[in-house]
Amino acid sequence: MKAVILCRVSSKEQEETGYSLDSQKKLLTEYADKNAFKILKVYSISESASGKKLRKTFNEVLQFASKNNINSIFCEKIDRLTRNLKDAAIVDDWVKESPARSVHFVKENFILNTQTKAHDNLVWDMKVAIARFYANNLSEEVKKGQKEKIAQGWLPIRPPLGYKSTGEKGHITQIIDEAKAPRIIKMYELYSTGNYSLEALTKIMKEDGLRGDKNQPVSKTTLHRLLSNHFYYGKNEWMGKLYDGKQEPLVTKELFDMVQQKLSAKFGGHPRYRKHFPVFKAKIKCKGCGGIISWESQKGHWYGHCNHYRDCTQKKWVKQYEVEEQLFPILAAISPAGKNILKVLHGVLEDGHSDEVNYNTNKREEFNKIIRTADQRIEGAYKDKLDGGMPPMLCEKIIKESTGEKEEAIASLAKLTESRYTYYQAAIFMHELALNTIKIYENENATTEERRLLLSKIFSNLYLDEGKLEVKFTPGAEFLAKWAPTPKNIFEPVILQDKTDLLGSVCTTKRGRRDLNPRAPP
């Protein structure tokens, strides 16, 4: 006699408490040998299977049995086969199609066939109803837990690429995946320039090493989904609504919105990558109507003009180099007074915060050691619990205490990243960028993509009003625009003879005033 086996676990807890797929297969195989059955195929459904996969496997079992003239299906228990009335009715119909057909539920010592008595059929119906109640109740509890998790500021499912889950069940949070996060940030920054289509960016990120959870290259569809995920700037999307999240953002809301503009058909749709294209493509808007300025190449020059969106009256065409000529004085205006000021800032940073840097480094190593030790204790306690090497109550206590220590260490580690030193480093970077912006832009080796990325760091919006350029700075550049004129108007660098003086490279005199002692220095 021929038969097929169906094994199923619906949770990790079931697998850990003796309901594993291997244990079910062993039980059902021994039953088949004892009753002179030949097993032709074994179907297994793991706890990670989706509802769609469950339905597919269920149908495959019945189809395979019918096609190969197999009259017996073996399951451990009724709820391993079905948990809803619809599937129960399908199984019942399959059995009644032939007197030879039967479904064996080994642990419950129950066989469903055409000879099953009315009392046993009642038991079958009741157990299906109980299994259905269990599934529905479990679904309600899961939804309740997910709702509470969202309210606490955490995502109740696996986080997207760039993050990883940490902690034990009931206390799982999301932290940055240091290996993948930089590539996610790069993906957002590249796409925000408007230079790349999704197809081109997918190829670039594949070459850069961006991989999914199973180490497979990220597809174009997945890339689009990642670029649209609110999680990266600190929001959790659940059931169509946005909630405040506690995860550390990878990108700013401004960068995320910029990417959404590029993804939206309203703002140009999906641009085709071209080797030669204008620097200001999709970067400048018409002041009159808000439409994107179009660029055309004529006689070796790029010309920008408005397409008269909403009956716009702007008629002037402007060359690319004419826009650049207006741009350079604006870039110069946000530049600090010179390299000497940066030297002082570097000196203050290193001298004033060296102790803080060393302290943070040591504390970071200390917290990482606590986390590693806690993981080892938790893993050891789980093994002892499963192997029976330690009383379950003691194992649970060790797991609970170690989990608490780990969560405290993770929280303390996150606070270290908010050090003032990090902000000072960002300030230094912004000043250096502003100081060298024109030099970088005019560099003959600079690519169009690099120039566009540079502009995206300085300007959030650019407008043309009859050929005249108007700009709106990013927050960092806006601060420099307000701050930079102060040292330029008040101070001027003077190099002193005494090079040992810490401030010698930037010692200053008031501009416009006459020296009180005009005599030449000795």
SEROKE-774275 format. One record per residue (C-alpha): residue number from 1; residue in one letter; x, y, z. Coordinates in steps of 0.1 Angstrom, whole numbers, plus 5000, padded with zeros to 4 digits. Layout:
<nodes>
NODE,NUM,A,X,Y,Z
...
</nodes>
This chain:
<nodes>
NODE,1,M,5000,5000,5000
NODE,2,K,5012,5035,4991
NODE,3,A,5011,5066,5012
NODE,4,V,5023,5102,5015
NODE,5,I,5034,5120,5046
NODE,6,L,5026,5156,5056
NODE,7,C,5047,5172,5084
NODE,8,R,5041,5207,5097
NODE,9,V,5053,5230,5125
NODE,10,S,5037,5265,5129
NODE,11,S,5060,5281,5154
NODE,12,K,5096,5278,5167
NODE,13,E,5082,5269,5202
NODE,14,Q,5065,5238,5187
NODE,15,E,5098,5228,5171
NODE,16,E,5117,5232,5204
NODE,17,T,5091,5212,5224
NODE,18,G,5091,5180,5203
NODE,19,Y,5070,5189,5173
NODE,20,S,5099,5193,5149
NODE,21,L,5096,5182,5113
NODE,22,D,5122,5155,5118
NODE,23,S,5104,5140,5149
NODE,24,Q,5071,5140,5130
NODE,25,K,5087,5123,5100
NODE,26,K,5102,5097,5122
NODE,27,L,5069,5090,5139
NODE,28,L,5050,5087,5107
NODE,29,T,5076,5066,5089
NODE,30,E,5076,5041,5118
NODE,31,Y,5039,5039,5116
NODE,32,A,5040,5032,5079
NODE,33,D,5066,5004,5084
NODE,34,K,5046,4989,5111
NODE,35,N,5014,4988,5090
NODE,36,A,5031,4977,5057
NODE,37,F,5028,5011,5039
NODE,38,K,5054,5024,5013
NODE,39,I,5060,5061,5016
NODE,40,L,5064,5077,4981
NODE,41,K,5068,5113,4992
NODE,42,V,5072,5134,5023
NODE,43,Y,5059,5170,5024
NODE,44,S,5071,5195,5050
NODE,45,I,5058,5229,5060
NODE,46,S,5081,5250,5082
NODE,47,E,5071,5277,5107
NODE,48,S,5083,5304,5083
NODE,49,A,5059,5294,5055
NODE,50,S,5033,5320,5044
NODE,51,G,4996,5313,5040
NODE,52,K,5000,5312,5003
NODE,53,K,5027,5285,5006
NODE,54,L,5005,5265,5030
NODE,55,R,4977,5265,5005
NODE,56,K,5000,5255,4977
NODE,57,T,5015,5225,4997
NODE,58,F,4981,5214,5008
NODE,59,N,4968,5213,4972
NODE,60,E,5000,5195,4960
NODE,61,V,4995,5167,4986
NODE,62,L,4960,5159,4973
NODE,63,Q,4970,5163,4937
NODE,64,F,5000,5140,4940
NODE,65,A,4980,5114,4958
NODE,66,S,4952,5115,4932
NODE,67,K,4976,5114,4902
NODE,68,N,4997,5085,4915
NODE,69,N,4968,5064,4928
NODE,70,I,4978,5069,4964
NODE,71,N,4949,5062,4988
NODE,72,S,4965,5071,5022
NODE,73,I,4978,5104,5037
NODE,74,F,4996,5103,5071
NODE,75,C,4997,5133,5095
NODE,76,E,5007,5135,5132
NODE,77,K,4975,5153,5143
NODE,78,I,4944,5169,5128
NODE,79,D,4957,5205,5133
NODE,80,R,4989,5195,5113
NODE,81,L,4967,5190,5082
NODE,82,T,4940,5217,5085
NODE,83,R,4928,5245,5107
NODE,84,N,4899,5258,5087
NODE,85,L,4865,5244,5077
NODE,86,K,4872,5250,5040
NODE,87,D,4902,5227,5039
NODE,88,A,4884,5202,5061
NODE,89,A,4856,5200,5036
NODE,90,I,4881,5194,5008
NODE,91,V,4898,5166,5027
NODE,92,D,4864,5151,5034
NODE,93,D,4854,5152,4997
NODE,94,W,4887,5136,4987
NODE,95,V,4882,5108,5011
NODE,96,K,4846,5101,5000
NODE,97,E,4856,5099,4963
NODE,98,S,4868,5063,4969
NODE,99,P,4862,5037,4997
NODE,100,A,4899,5029,4996
NODE,101,R,4910,5064,5006
NODE,102,S,4919,5074,5042
NODE,103,V,4937,5100,5062
NODE,104,H,4956,5087,5093
NODE,105,F,4961,5110,5123
NODE,106,V,4987,5088,5141
NODE,107,K,4990,5105,5175
NODE,108,E,4953,5108,5179
NODE,109,N,4947,5072,5167
NODE,110,F,4921,5084,5143
NODE,111,I,4914,5073,5107
NODE,112,L,4891,5093,5084
NODE,113,N,4875,5072,5056
NODE,114,T,4841,5063,5042
NODE,115,Q,4836,5038,5070
NODE,116,T,4842,5063,5098
NODE,117,K,4812,5061,5122
NODE,118,A,4790,5091,5130
NODE,119,H,4805,5095,5164
NODE,120,D,4840,5096,5150
NODE,121,N,4829,5121,5123
NODE,122,L,4816,5143,5151
NODE,123,V,4850,5141,5168
NODE,124,W,4866,5151,5134
NODE,125,D,4843,5181,5131
NODE,126,M,4849,5192,5167
NODE,127,K,4887,5189,5164
NODE,128,V,4887,5209,5132
NODE,129,A,4866,5236,5149
NODE,130,I,4890,5236,5179
NODE,131,A,4919,5239,5155
NODE,132,R,4902,5267,5137
NODE,133,F,4895,5285,5170
NODE,134,Y,4932,5281,5180
NODE,135,A,4943,5296,5147
NODE,136,N,4919,5325,5150
NODE,137,N,4928,5331,5186
NODE,138,L,4965,5330,5178
NODE,139,S,4960,5355,5150
NODE,140,E,4943,5379,5174
NODE,141,E,4971,5376,5199
NODE,142,V,4997,5382,5173
NODE,143,K,4979,5413,5160
NODE,144,K,4976,5425,5196
NODE,145,G,5013,5420,5202
NODE,146,Q,5022,5437,5169
NODE,147,K,5000,5467,5178
NODE,148,E,5017,5470,5212
NODE,149,K,5051,5468,5195
NODE,150,I,5043,5496,5171
NODE,151,A,5031,5517,5201
NODE,152,Q,5064,5512,5218
NODE,153,G,5082,5525,5187
NODE,154,W,5096,5493,5172
NODE,155,L,5087,5473,5141
NODE,156,P,5070,5440,5149
NODE,157,I,5086,5423,5118
NODE,158,R,5120,5419,5103
NODE,159,P,5136,5453,5096
NODE,160,P,5147,5463,5061
NODE,161,L,5183,5460,5048
NODE,162,G,5207,5482,5067
NODE,163,Y,5192,5471,5101
NODE,164,K,5192,5439,5121
NODE,165,S,5171,5427,5150
NODE,166,T,5185,5421,5185
NODE,167,G,5172,5409,5218
NODE,168,E,5150,5380,5229
NODE,169,K,5113,5373,5222
NODE,170,G,5092,5401,5236
NODE,171,H,5121,5425,5238
NODE,172,I,5133,5425,5201
NODE,173,T,5145,5459,5188
NODE,174,Q,5162,5471,5157
NODE,175,I,5198,5484,5154
NODE,176,I,5219,5495,5125
NODE,177,D,5237,5468,5105
NODE,178,E,5272,5483,5102
NODE,179,A,5280,5461,5072
NODE,180,K,5250,5471,5050
NODE,181,A,5240,5506,5063
NODE,182,P,5267,5526,5044
NODE,183,R,5255,5511,5011
NODE,184,I,5219,5520,5019
NODE,185,I,5230,5556,5025
NODE,186,K,5250,5556,4993
NODE,187,M,5219,5542,4974
NODE,188,Y,5198,5571,4986
NODE,189,E,5224,5597,4979
NODE,190,L,5231,5585,4943
NODE,191,Y,5194,5583,4934
NODE,192,S,5187,5618,4949
NODE,193,T,5210,5633,4923
NODE,194,G,5185,5624,4895
NODE,195,N,5214,5609,4874
NODE,196,Y,5203,5573,4877
NODE,197,S,5174,5551,4867
NODE,198,L,5164,5523,4890
NODE,199,E,5180,5499,4865
NODE,200,A,5213,5517,4864
NODE,201,L,5214,5521,4902
NODE,202,T,5206,5484,4907
NODE,203,K,5237,5476,4887
NODE,204,I,5258,5500,4906
NODE,205,M,5247,5487,4940
NODE,206,K,5253,5451,4929
NODE,207,E,5289,5460,4919
NODE,208,D,5292,5478,4953
NODE,209,G,5283,5446,4971
NODE,210,L,5247,5453,4984
NODE,211,R,5232,5419,4991
NODE,212,G,5199,5408,5006
NODE,213,D,5194,5386,5037
NODE,214,K,5202,5354,5017
NODE,215,N,5233,5371,5002
NODE,216,Q,5216,5375,4968
NODE,217,P,5219,5407,4947
NODE,218,V,5191,5432,4953
NODE,219,S,5167,5433,4924
NODE,220,K,5152,5464,4908
NODE,221,T,5119,5458,4924
NODE,222,T,5135,5454,4959
NODE,223,L,5156,5486,4953
NODE,224,H,5124,5506,4946
NODE,225,R,5108,5492,4978
NODE,226,L,5139,5502,4998
NODE,227,L,5139,5537,4984
NODE,228,S,5103,5541,4994
NODE,229,N,5107,5527,5030
NODE,230,H,5099,5553,5057
NODE,231,F,5118,5532,5082
NODE,232,Y,5151,5547,5070
NODE,233,Y,5143,5582,5083
NODE,234,G,5127,5571,5116
NODE,235,K,5091,5561,5109
NODE,236,N,5074,5528,5111
NODE,237,E,5048,5520,5085
NODE,238,W,5021,5495,5097
NODE,239,M,4987,5487,5082
NODE,240,G,4989,5518,5059
NODE,241,K,4997,5542,5088
NODE,242,L,5030,5559,5099
NODE,243,Y,5042,5558,5135
NODE,244,D,5071,5573,5152
NODE,245,G,5100,5549,5155
NODE,246,K,5128,5545,5180
NODE,247,Q,5153,5532,5155
NODE,248,E,5183,5554,5146
NODE,249,P,5177,5569,5111
NODE,250,L,5200,5563,5082
NODE,251,V,5189,5592,5061
NODE,252,T,5173,5626,5068
NODE,253,K,5136,5633,5060
NODE,254,E,5149,5659,5034
NODE,255,L,5169,5633,5016
NODE,256,F,5140,5608,5017
NODE,257,D,5116,5634,5003
NODE,258,M,5141,5642,4976
NODE,259,V,5142,5606,4966
NODE,260,Q,5104,5603,4965
NODE,261,Q,5103,5633,4941
NODE,262,K,5126,5614,4918
NODE,263,L,5106,5582,4921
NODE,264,S,5073,5600,4914
NODE,265,A,5062,5604,4878
NODE,266,K,5051,5639,4887
NODE,267,F,5088,5649,4891
NODE,268,G,5102,5633,4860
NODE,269,G,5094,5597,4865
NODE,270,H,5123,5573,4859
NODE,271,P,5152,5591,4842
NODE,272,R,5172,5573,4816
NODE,273,Y,5209,5572,4824
NODE,274,R,5230,5590,4798
NODE,275,K,5268,5594,4796
NODE,276,H,5265,5630,4786
NODE,277,F,5239,5652,4803
NODE,278,P,5237,5687,4818
NODE,279,V,5248,5693,4854
NODE,280,F,5215,5710,4862
NODE,281,K,5192,5684,4847
NODE,282,A,5161,5681,4870
NODE,283,K,5178,5704,4895
NODE,284,I,5164,5738,4887
NODE,285,K,5128,5749,4888
NODE,286,C,5111,5778,4871
NODE,287,K,5103,5806,4895
NODE,288,G,5071,5815,4877
NODE,289,C,5053,5781,4875
NODE,290,G,5074,5757,4896
NODE,291,G,5080,5734,4866
NODE,292,I,5114,5717,4860
NODE,293,I,5137,5736,4837
NODE,294,S,5144,5716,4805
NODE,295,W,5179,5714,4790
NODE,296,E,5188,5711,4753
NODE,297,S,5222,5708,4736
NODE,298,Q,5228,5732,4707
NODE,299,K,5261,5739,4691
NODE,300,G,5281,5725,4719
NODE,301,H,5263,5744,4747
NODE,302,W,5235,5734,4771
NODE,303,Y,5205,5757,4771
NODE,304,G,5179,5757,4799
NODE,305,H,5143,5769,4794
NODE,306,C,5109,5766,4809
NODE,307,N,5083,5744,4791
NODE,308,H,5056,5769,4801
NODE,309,Y,5039,5747,4826
NODE,310,R,5005,5762,4836
NODE,311,D,5008,5790,4810
NODE,312,C,5041,5803,4825
NODE,313,T,5053,5836,4810
NODE,314,Q,5090,5829,4815
NODE,315,K,5106,5831,4780
NODE,316,K,5143,5836,4785
NODE,317,W,5167,5807,4776
NODE,318,V,5199,5805,4796
NODE,319,K,5232,5788,4790
NODE,320,Q,5247,5764,4815
NODE,321,Y,5279,5784,4820
NODE,322,E,5258,5815,4827
NODE,323,V,5241,5797,4855
NODE,324,E,5275,5786,4868
NODE,325,E,5288,5822,4867
NODE,326,Q,5259,5832,4890
NODE,327,L,5265,5801,4912
NODE,328,F,5302,5806,4920
NODE,329,P,5298,5839,4940
NODE,330,I,5271,5821,4961
NODE,331,L,5294,5792,4968
NODE,332,A,5322,5816,4977
NODE,333,A,5298,5834,5001
NODE,334,I,5294,5803,5023
NODE,335,S,5331,5795,5024
NODE,336,P,5348,5803,5057
NODE,337,A,5376,5829,5059
NODE,338,G,5403,5804,5050
NODE,339,K,5422,5773,5059
NODE,340,N,5436,5790,5090
NODE,341,I,5402,5789,5107
NODE,342,L,5399,5752,5099
NODE,343,K,5433,5746,5115
NODE,344,V,5420,5762,5147
NODE,345,L,5388,5742,5146
NODE,346,H,5408,5710,5141
NODE,347,G,5431,5719,5170
NODE,348,V,5402,5727,5193
NODE,349,L,5385,5694,5183
NODE,350,E,5416,5673,5189
NODE,351,D,5428,5691,5221
NODE,352,G,5394,5698,5237
NODE,353,H,5378,5664,5230
NODE,354,S,5407,5639,5230
NODE,355,D,5397,5627,5265
NODE,356,E,5361,5623,5254
NODE,357,V,5372,5603,5223
NODE,358,N,5394,5580,5243
NODE,359,Y,5366,5576,5269
NODE,360,N,5340,5567,5242
NODE,361,T,5364,5543,5226
NODE,362,N,5370,5524,5258
NODE,363,K,5333,5524,5268
NODE,364,R,5323,5512,5233
NODE,365,E,5347,5482,5237
NODE,366,E,5334,5475,5272
NODE,367,F,5297,5475,5261
NODE,368,N,5305,5453,5231
NODE,369,K,5322,5428,5254
NODE,370,I,5291,5428,5277
NODE,371,I,5269,5421,5246
NODE,372,R,5291,5392,5234
NODE,373,T,5292,5377,5269
NODE,374,A,5254,5379,5273
NODE,375,D,5249,5363,5239
NODE,376,Q,5272,5334,5249
NODE,377,R,5253,5330,5282
NODE,378,I,5219,5330,5265
NODE,379,E,5230,5305,5239
NODE,380,G,5245,5282,5266
NODE,381,A,5213,5284,5287
NODE,382,Y,5191,5275,5257
NODE,383,K,5213,5245,5250
NODE,384,D,5212,5233,5287
NODE,385,K,5174,5238,5287
NODE,386,L,5170,5216,5256
NODE,387,D,5195,5190,5267
NODE,388,G,5182,5189,5302
NODE,389,G,5216,5197,5316
NODE,390,M,5202,5224,5339
NODE,391,P,5169,5229,5356
NODE,392,P,5145,5249,5333
NODE,393,M,5138,5275,5360
NODE,394,L,5175,5283,5363
NODE,395,C,5179,5284,5326
NODE,396,E,5150,5309,5323
NODE,397,K,5166,5331,5351
NODE,398,I,5200,5332,5333
NODE,399,I,5183,5340,5300
NODE,400,K,5163,5368,5316
NODE,401,E,5192,5383,5334
NODE,402,S,5216,5381,5304
NODE,403,T,5189,5396,5281
NODE,404,G,5185,5426,5305
NODE,405,E,5223,5431,5307
NODE,406,K,5225,5430,5269
NODE,407,E,5196,5455,5264
NODE,408,E,5212,5479,5288
NODE,409,A,5245,5477,5270
NODE,410,I,5229,5482,5236
NODE,411,A,5211,5513,5249
NODE,412,S,5243,5527,5264
NODE,413,L,5261,5520,5232
NODE,414,A,5235,5539,5212
NODE,415,K,5240,5569,5235
NODE,416,L,5277,5570,5228
NODE,417,T,5270,5576,5191
NODE,418,E,5253,5608,5201
NODE,419,S,5285,5622,5214
NODE,420,R,5292,5659,5209
NODE,421,Y,5324,5648,5191
NODE,422,T,5303,5634,5163
NODE,423,Y,5286,5667,5157
NODE,424,Y,5319,5686,5158
NODE,425,Q,5333,5662,5132
NODE,426,A,5303,5669,5110
NODE,427,A,5308,5706,5114
NODE,428,I,5345,5703,5103
NODE,429,F,5334,5683,5073
NODE,430,M,5308,5709,5063
NODE,431,H,5334,5738,5066
NODE,432,E,5359,5719,5046
NODE,433,L,5334,5711,5019
NODE,434,A,5323,5748,5017
NODE,435,L,5359,5759,5015
NODE,436,N,5367,5736,4986
NODE,437,T,5333,5736,4968
NODE,438,I,5344,5758,4938
NODE,439,K,5377,5740,4935
NODE,440,I,5359,5706,4934
NODE,441,Y,5333,5718,4909
NODE,442,E,5359,5733,4885
NODE,443,N,5383,5703,4887
NODE,444,E,5387,5691,4851
NODE,445,N,5386,5655,4864
NODE,446,A,5353,5659,4882
NODE,447,T,5324,5640,4866
NODE,448,T,5290,5654,4861
NODE,449,E,5276,5630,4887
NODE,450,E,5302,5643,4913
NODE,451,R,5292,5679,4905
NODE,452,R,5255,5671,4909
NODE,453,L,5261,5653,4942
NODE,454,L,5281,5683,4954
NODE,455,L,5253,5707,4945
NODE,456,S,5228,5684,4963
NODE,457,K,5248,5688,4996
NODE,458,I,5247,5726,4993
NODE,459,F,5213,5735,4978
NODE,460,S,5179,5720,4985
NODE,461,N,5163,5740,4957
NODE,462,L,5174,5762,4927
NODE,463,Y,5152,5785,4908
NODE,464,L,5155,5806,4876
NODE,465,D,5136,5838,4872
NODE,466,E,5141,5851,4836
NODE,467,G,5177,5839,4837
NODE,468,K,5184,5850,4872
NODE,469,L,5194,5823,4897
NODE,470,E,5178,5821,4931
NODE,471,V,5188,5794,4957
NODE,472,K,5176,5777,4988
NODE,473,F,5204,5762,5010
NODE,474,T,5204,5729,5028
NODE,475,P,5203,5734,5066
NODE,476,G,5241,5730,5069
NODE,477,A,5249,5754,5041
NODE,478,E,5223,5779,5054
NODE,479,F,5241,5781,5087
NODE,480,L,5274,5787,5068
NODE,481,A,5258,5814,5047
NODE,482,K,5249,5833,5079
NODE,483,W,5281,5825,5098
NODE,484,A,5308,5828,5071
NODE,485,P,5305,5866,5066
NODE,486,T,5313,5873,5102
NODE,487,P,5350,5862,5102
NODE,488,K,5354,5875,5067
NODE,489,N,5343,5910,5076
NODE,490,I,5359,5912,5110
NODE,491,F,5391,5893,5108
NODE,492,E,5419,5889,5083
NODE,493,P,5447,5863,5086
NODE,494,V,5482,5876,5096
NODE,495,I,5512,5852,5097
NODE,496,L,5534,5859,5126
NODE,497,Q,5571,5853,5130
NODE,498,D,5566,5831,5160
NODE,499,K,5554,5798,5146
NODE,500,T,5552,5782,5180
NODE,501,D,5522,5804,5189
NODE,502,L,5491,5781,5187
NODE,503,L,5471,5809,5172
NODE,504,G,5499,5823,5151
NODE,505,S,5485,5811,5119
NODE,506,V,5453,5830,5124
NODE,507,C,5463,5859,5147
NODE,508,T,5442,5888,5135
NODE,509,T,5437,5926,5134
NODE,510,K,5405,5945,5129
NODE,511,R,5400,5953,5092
NODE,512,G,5396,5990,5083
NODE,513,R,5414,6003,5115
NODE,514,R,5448,6018,5116
NODE,515,D,5474,6001,5138
NODE,516,L,5480,6020,5170
NODE,517,N,5517,6013,5167
NODE,518,P,5527,6018,5130
NODE,519,R,5564,6012,5136
NODE,520,A,5578,5982,5119
NODE,521,P,5585,5952,5142
NODE,522,P,5621,5948,5153
</nodes>
